[in-house]
Amino acid sequence: MGRTWPRKPLKSLMTTRIERPLSPHLQTYRWTLTMALSIIHRATGVALYFGTLLLAWWLIAAASGPGAYANVQAFTGSFIGRLIVFGYTWALLHHLLSGLRHLVWDLGYGFKASEREALSWGALIGGIALTLLVWIVAYTVGGGR
């Protein structure tokens, strides 16, 4: 069989360097709010996995009886427990609002720079505001227990 293309010798193939584009990294890009919120959205997703374990522990303890429930309440009533539950509340609400932001984009809206910024600020501020609102209502209704 004859060759239909010119073939280079093996030695020249081994010494030829192929120029490939380099992948840009975080030092190349200017940080934007949407970029930071994308990372936070992923982090809150991971946090929700662990927070859901705490929620499952609480539900199982509630079904197991007063002794088990008292143990969970003692933990969640401590400073560190309340801090974890507060963080879980924020992660849940931020992840929800950030997911709605992504839904708006999936529907084909909100791609202009000003719209992206508004949606991002809305998710960030809304997550914090809703978390504070939930905790204020919970303390008001529950009597701060």
MOKARA-V890185 format. One record per pair of residues at least 12 apart in sequence whose ideal C-beta (glycine too) atoms are under 10 Angstrom apart, sorted by sequence separation. I is the first residue (numbers start at 1). J is the second residue. If there is no record, write none. Layout:
i:j
I:J
I:J
This chain:
i:j
60:72
61:73
104:116
26:39
59:72
57:71
58:72
61:75
105:119
57:72
58:73
101:116
104:119
58:75
101:118
102:119
54:72
57:75
58:76
101:119
104:122
57:76
100:119
101:120
54:75
98:119
101:122
102:123
54:76
97:119
98:120
100:122
101:123
100:123
101:124
98:122
99:123
97:122
98:123
101:126
97:123
98:124
100:126
54:81
58:85
96:123
97:124
95:123
97:125
98:126
94:123
97:126
98:127
54:84
55:85
93:123
94:124
96:126
97:127
54:85
96:127
97:128
94:126
95:127
97:129
51:84
55:88
93:126
94:127
97:130
50:84
51:85
54:88
93:127
94:128
96:130
92:127
93:128
51:87
52:88
91:127
93:129
94:130
47:84
50:87
51:88
55:92
90:127
93:130
94:131
50:88
51:89
89:127
90:128
92:130
93:131
92:131
93:132
47:87
48:88
51:91
52:92
90:130
91:131
93:133
47:88
50:91
51:92
89:130
90:131
93:134
49:91
89:131
90:132
92:134
44:87
47:90
48:91
88:131
89:132
44:88
47:91
48:92
87:131
90:134
46:91
47:92
86:131
89:134
90:135
44:90
45:91
48:94
86:132
89:135
44:91
47:94
48:95
43:91
44:92
47:95
48:96
86:134
44:93
86:135
89:138
44:94
45:95
85:135
40:91
43:94
44:95
43:95
44:96
41:94
42:95
45:98
82:135
85:138
40:94
41:95
44:98
45:99
40:95
44:99
41:97
42:98
37:94
41:98
40:98
41:99
37:97
38:98
41:101
37:98
41:102
37:101
38:102
34:101
77:145
34:105
73:145
34:113
32:113
34:116
37:119
38:120
41:123
33:116
34:117
37:120
40:123
44:127
32:116
33:117
36:120
37:121
40:124
32:117
34:119
35:120
33:119
34:120
37:123
33:120
37:124
40:127
32:120
33:121
36:124
34:123
33:123
37:127
33:124
